[in-house]
Amino acid sequence: MNEHRALKLWVVWSRAHSVVVDRLKADVRDSKLNFTEFAVLELLEHKGPQPIQHISEQILIASGSITYVVDKLEKKGLLSRNPCPNDRRIIYADITSTGSELMQAIFPKHQREIESIFEVLSEKEQEEMIRMLKKIGFENE
């Protein structure tokens, strides 16, 4: 790949990423959560309790920000902190029943928004895009 094509790819990929994120942030805004709060609740709803230290790695936010986000969600009654029974240094975040009810109410609309963003691609194109992005993401770690 010549360097000009790589630069063009970077610009096109960055623009597409920005458009997708902007649409999803707008979708989440209707739920009275910010994008990071939504991401934390979505992770907990679909993956179960998580060590707070690992949440930032999973949703790709700065580790220093996670405590603030968890504090806000806990104050809203949407998640709880639970100590690990085997290691007192580890605290798990777990979605509360209120948080789970909220996610069950808002996630289907969010999923439809994601599907509508990518419906311009055929199923085959979506699978190919997944394959290519994994190739870039995993081979460059």
Secondary structure, 3 states (H helix, E strand, C coil): CCHHHHHHHHHHHHHHHHHHHHHHHHHHHCCCCCHHHHHHHHHHHHHCCEEHHHHHHHHCCCHHHHHHHHHHHHHCCCEEEEECCCCCCCEEEEECHHHHHHHHHHHHHHHHHHHHHHCCCCHHHHHHHHHHHHHHHHHCC
